[in-house]
Amino acid sequence: MTCHDRRAHIDIPTVYFLIAGILLMFMVFLESVLERLPFNAAMLYLPIGWLLGPAGIGLIHIDLRSHADALTVITRVALLLSLFTVGLKLRVAFRGEGSRLWWLPLRLGVVSMLITVPLLAICIAFLFGLPFAVALLLAAILAPTDPVLASDVQIKNVDDPDQLRFGLSGEGGLNDGSAFPFVILALMLLGVTDEIAQVDHFGWFVAWGVVAGIGCGALAGWALSRMVLFARQRFGLALGMEEFMAIGIIMLSYGVAELIHGIGFLSVFAAGLAMRQVESASSGDKPAGELIAAAQDSGKNAAAVHPEQAPVYLTETVLGFNQQLEHFAEFFMVLLIGILLSEYGLSGEGVLIAGLLFFIVRPIAVALGLLGSGTETSHRWLIAWFGIRGVGSLYYLCFVLQFWHDKLNARIAQDVLTVLALSILLHGISSTPLMHLYWRKRVAAKGGAQSGEEVK
């Protein structure tokens, strides 16, 4: 190979490395600036991705259908990291007074999901002339709210689980898993499920998937957390690599659940919940902030942490590590959406579907799902608006395109990407100011500042 041939061979990957390096440094230096902006940082990542794609300067070209397998894996990893992180944030006991708070995400993640998918599918089939099976597939792809891009509206302080933030966080953790049966049902109607799994009885398939998924995750999160804490408290063994525990639990819970045909997304979310519940029970429900501060003051070293502080030290260390990975995932997932949007372009039909979903279907589903819950009217309106779409929908789109090969593929992909882009823009513009306004009203109603979150 000549020198000229060698340069031609390595130019493209070299450009990719150069672009990635520039973007990562851009993210590092502008992080403090982005935090002060009155909108979500994802809004900046999306146009950068679009500029890198074919409609911009054309440096990156990704064929969604040809690379569906690889993109499914990439988006799945991002989603799993975020689902586990959401589970770790929900530090509310399943028993006692806290049990009432859990009904809100359950209603949103299950009841509202059961309303959203068929309602949206009927509207799409009627208004845009798509076959019902295809409309159901599109509705199922778009139905889950996003745990990756919704950080502005999720739990900020685990010791103060605000009802609105708790509900939206829990919903994002649940409905990526609860959307899976609808995707499979749509693929069954399209005649392609034999390539994915043998589904003889759909009801049993769903029931087993939910039970096995949640059971595997809860067992993995509980057992592995207890094992590490036992070693720390009984023998004084500080592992020193607690961050990697998160990756291990995610892989184990997801892998085992999928092996026994459980829903892996529910498993990972349940694993995060179980780990946090172990910490909460072991700490005697003492404030996590106080315990982690005491642990850090004891020497800022895992070996110096008192056994009583070990559970929260472990959990908060894992949570901090996962949140850093989540920021990384958010950055690259939104770039990917921008690149794909540059490839496929905006769809007028997608704009109409977005309006239908954001302003009609989502509010109806939330209103019906929260009937009799006693949720404040202002909370209901905010919950209805913050049905943010993102990586979950991108994952299901890539997943579906692995198996379903049809002339409608490009149309569905264009519609999904258009809805995702509009969600990133509209919710990105509104999330920070609306949540700040909400928080100020909460502070005023309670007569003072709340701990753990600065009012700006």
Stockholm file with secondary structure:
# STOCKHOLM 1.0

chainA/1-456         MTCHDRRAHIDIPTVYFLIAGILLMFMVFLESVLERLPFNAAMLYLPIGWLLGPAGIGLIHIDLRSHADALTVITRVALLLSLFTVGLKLRVAFRGEGSRLWWLPLRLGVVSMLITVPLLAICIAFLFGLPFAVALLLAAILAPTDPVLASDVQIKNVDDPDQLRFGLSGEGGLNDGSAFPFVILALMLLGVTDEIAQVDHFGWFVAWGVVAGIGCGALAGWALSRMVLFARQRFGLALGMEEFMAIGIIMLSYGVAELIHGIGFLSVFAAGLAMRQVESASSGDKPAGELIAAAQDSGKNAAAVHPEQAPVYLTETVLGFNQQLEHFAEFFMVLLIGILLSEYGLSGEGVLIAGLLFFIVRPIAVALGLLGSGTETSHRWLIAWFGIRGVGSLYYLCFVLQFWHDKLNARIAQDVLTVLALSILLHGISSTPLMHLYWRKRVAAKGGAQSGEEVK
#=GR chainA/1-456 SS CCHHHHHHHHHHHHHHHHHHHHHHHHHHHHHHHHHHSSSCTHHHHHHHHHHHSTTTTCCCCCCTTTTHHHHHHHHHHHHHHHHHHHHHHCCCCSSTTHHHHHHHHHIIIIIHHHHHHHHHHHHHHHHHCCCHHHHHHHHHHHCSCCSSSCGGGSCSCTTSCCHHHHHHHHHHHHHHHHTHHHHHHHHHHTTCGGGTCCCSCHHHHHHHHHHHHHHHHHHHHHHHHHHHHHHHHHHCCCCSCTHHHHHHHHHHHHHHHHHTTCCHHHHHHHHHHHHHHHHHHHTTTCCHHHHHHHHHHTTSSGGGSCTTTHHHHHHHHHHHHHHHHHHHHHHHHHHHHHHHHHHHCCCHHHHHHHHHIIIIIHHHHHHHHTTTSCCCHHHHHHHHHCCCCCHHHHHHHHHHHTTCCCTTHHHHHHHHHHHHHHHHHHHHHHHHHHHHHHHHHHHHHHTSCCTTSCCC
#=GC SS_cons         CCHHHHHHHHHHHHHHHHHHHHHHHHHHHHHHHHHHSSSCTHHHHHHHHHHHSTTTTCCCCCCTTTTHHHHHHHHHHHHHHHHHHHHHHCCCCSSTTHHHHHHHHHIIIIIHHHHHHHHHHHHHHHHHCCCHHHHHHHHHHHCSCCSSSCGGGSCSCTTSCCHHHHHHHHHHHHHHHHTHHHHHHHHHHTTCGGGTCCCSCHHHHHHHHHHHHHHHHHHHHHHHHHHHHHHHHHHCCCCSCTHHHHHHHHHHHHHHHHHTTCCHHHHHHHHHHHHHHHHHHHTTTCCHHHHHHHHHHTTSSGGGSCTTTHHHHHHHHHHHHHHHHHHHHHHHHHHHHHHHHHHHCCCHHHHHHHHHIIIIIHHHHHHHHTTTSCCCHHHHHHHHHCCCCCHHHHHHHHHHHTTCCCTTHHHHHHHHHHHHHHHHHHHHHHHHHHHHHHHHHHHHHHTSCCTTSCCC
//
